[in-house]
Structure formats: structure tokens, C-alpha cells
Amino acid sequence: MNLYLVDRELSGTAKALVKADEEAMVVLVQDGVYVDISDIPAEKKVYALEEDMRRRGIADPPGDRLTRITYDELIDLIVEHRVNNFA
């Protein structure tokens, strides 16, 4: 699987890469937690760092597509998958 780290709004190129990648998993970090995930196809896994959400005052993101993860869980994902960094 391919892991995409996103720290700000997804550019057109980044959106196209994520949409075309059948194995894409997206992790929202830093200001990336503000990204509108409706632009990410529903079949893609989307994660967000709990700490970054908390620091930005995001208590409960809308919908149920977003999975909150800790830094330790992020490290596990990075070790286990190929990383594409949009940060």
C-alpha cells in the first residue's frame, strides 16, 4: 500500500495521484487536518493525527470516514508502507 502524507490542501496533482492509486492511504498531518476529504474517493482510507486535530481545535470531524491516529500509529504506517510526501 502507498501512504500519502498531506500537510495542507491537496493540489490538483496530489488529488490525481491519490485517485489513480488503488492502494492509496491518506494521512492528514499539521494543517492537513483541515482538508476537505470529500475530494478523496470514498474507498480510500483517510487518517488524521489526533494531536494535530487537538492543537487546531477540531474535536469531532464530520462523517465517519476519518480515522484518528497517534504519532506511534503513524510511525507504524510509515514503516509498513511506501510513503509519498505532500508535506
N, C-alpha and C positions, 0 to 999 in steps of 0.2 A: 504494500500500500504506500501511497505517496502522501506526505504530510505537508500542508501549506500553512506557514506561519504568516499571519496578517496583522500588521500594527496600525493600519489606517484604512481609509476607504479603498475598496478594490478598484484597481484601474481596469480599463477595458481588456487589456492583455491578460491580466490576472484572472478576470472573470472567465474569459475564453479558455484559459488553461484548465481552470477548475472544472468547468462544464464539460470539457473534452476528455478529462481524465476519469476513467471509470472507477479508479481506485482512490479518488481524492478524499482526503480528510482535511478539514479546515480547523485551525486553532486561532482564535482571536486573542491577541495579546495587546497590552498597553491600550492606546486609543482605538485599536481594532475592535474592542468590545462594543463600540458604537455602531459598527457596520450593520446595515440592513440585510439580514440574512435571507430575505425573500429573493434576493438576486442569486442565491446559491441553490442549485437544484435540490429538491426535497429528498432525493435518495442519498445525498452526501451527508456524512457525519460532520457535525459542527460542534466544536468545543470552545469554551471561553475560560480564561483563568479567573478563578474566584477572587483572588487578591486584586487583580486589575479592575474587576467589576466593583468590588467593595470600595476601592480607592476613588472610583468615579461616581459613587452614589447610586449604582444600579443594583437594586435589591432583587427584583424578580423580573427577568426579561420576559417579554410577551411570547406566548406559544410554548410548545414543549419540544421543539427541535434542538434546542441548545443544551448541551451537557456541560455542567461546571466541572472544572478540574483544578487540582492543586499544582504547584510547581513540581512536586515529586512525580505526579502523574504525567506532567508534560515531559519531564526528563525520560520517563519510561517510553512515551510515544516517540520521542526523538531517537532514542537508542534502537527502537524496534522498526522504524520506518525510514524511507528515503525522505529527506527534508528539502522543500522548496521554500525559500525565504522571501516574502514580500515585505519584510520589515526593514 
